[in-house]
Amino acid sequence: MQKLIKKNEKSFQDQTSKEVRVSDKITDGIILFDFDGTLVVTEVLAREVIENYLVQKNIPNQEQFSQMIVGRTWKAATERMVELAEEQGFTVDPAPVLAKIFKDEYRIRFESGVKLVPGVLEKLEEIKGRARFMGIVTGSEHHEVQTIMKMHGFAHYFEKIWAYGDYEKSKPDPSPYLKAMQDLSCKPGEVLVFEDSKAGMQSAFAAGLEWVQVAHEEHSLDVDPRSLLVIHDWHELVLNPSSSGPPMKSQG
């Protein structure tokens, strides 16, 4: 019984220590958010679009293909899908055609309504009061991100968006986060990332960044032990009350 109590106490202390570390990183820090699966529940829509196409083509192992989009751009995902189809002896449309088919169908779905990851609006408000800068680093296209943010009214929290076309290579390559840091003239130690996908977390890791894993959608439930903290929705992010926000500027 005593061992169990001590184990629970240690687990609580570890969790508290991680929350303090995250709070310290947020205070006067540069906070970069992934978009799909981290702020909004869209990854499932993208996977449904891909799986419907594969069913029409009578291609099995739909999930293996649909996982390619998680954390990646449509261009990177469709190029890998074509390679995988060829490896397995199936024929699909060329990658540029596939990307257009998928994006058109995806647009219809997300314009009909996209859900937010629970608790995100309240937590963005809280983070905004403490952070020096908030931005989005995503594989989605600018118009997709802006449409969804307008839908839910949270564009004002972010000062800049790095989206498809703004960097050289898709996640898991570090290019998206390296480009953001280059534009902001900052060092890795000043940055905290919120990510959900394996590709996104690998991108952050390769860029030398620390991150919080948002394990909300099904694809993100496998915990990455390298994560600074893991939350299943934004209600679980508890910020240290002592982290009261950026220091006051001198009036002199």
Helices and strands as residue ranges (DSSP letters): H 2-26, E 30-33, E 40-41, H 43-56, H 62-66, G 67-69, H 74-87, H 95-111, E 115-116, H 120-128, E 133-137, H 142-152, G 155-157, E 160-162, H 175-184, G 188-190, E 191-195, H 198-206, E 210-214, G 218-220, E 229-231, G 234-236
